[in-house]
């Protein structure tokens, strides 16, 4: 039986147990941990590139990441703005992965676009 899966649609997708060998099932938590660490490192690298300014608005703190087109956020405090920016980065990554768009590396951190894979069981 040949099963085709989109591997890593949002990187945390795993092979269903019915289509994996015992070896694959044992490695899945390790792979998920590595991918989670990769995301966290990329997000921290992106946040290190953020620029901040105060604007005239109800939420006066504005931030953006010039290297990531369209990634910006606002907040009532600097910390809220930074947390909002982190959420925007996460959503931006998920959307680009879903659409198959490239994600630019930042400070040596990269997230590669997954490809289709086939498993023969």
Residue pairs with C-beta under 8 A, 6 or more apart in sequence:
1 120
1 121
2 118
2 119
2 120
3 19
3 118
3 119
3 121
4 116
4 117
4 118
5 13
5 15
5 16
5 19
5 116
5 117
5 119
6 13
6 114
6 116
7 13
7 15
7 114
7 115
7 116
7 117
8 35
8 97
8 114
9 97
9 98
9 114
10 94
10 97
10 98
11 35
11 38
11 39
11 97
11 111
11 114
12 32
12 35
12 36
14 20
14 28
14 31
14 32
15 24
15 25
15 28
15 119
17 25
19 119
19 121
20 28
20 119
20 121
21 121
38 109
38 111
39 90
39 93
39 111
41 109
42 93
42 103
42 106
42 109
42 110
42 111
43 86
43 89
43 90
43 93
45 106
45 107
45 108
45 109
46 65
46 67
46 68
46 71
46 89
46 106
47 65
47 82
47 85
47 86
47 89
48 107
49 65
49 66
49 67
49 68
49 106
49 107
50 63
50 64
50 65
50 82
50 85
51 63
51 64
51 65
51 66
52 61
52 62
52 63
52 78
52 81
53 61
53 62
53 63
54 60
54 61
54 62
55 61
55 62
55 74
57 74
58 76
59 74
59 75
59 76
59 80
59 81
60 74
60 76
61 74
61 75
61 76
61 77
61 78
61 80
61 81
62 72
62 73
62 74
62 81
63 72
63 73
63 74
63 75
63 81
63 82
63 85
64 71
64 72
64 73
64 85
65 71
65 72
65 85
65 89
67 104
67 106
68 89
68 92
68 104
68 106
70 92
71 85
71 88
71 89
71 92
72 85
72 88
73 81
73 84
73 85
73 87
73 88
74 81
74 84
75 81
75 82
75 83
75 84
93 103
93 111
95 101
96 102
96 103
96 113
97 103
97 111
97 113
97 114
100 113
101 113
102 113
103 110
103 111
103 112
103 113
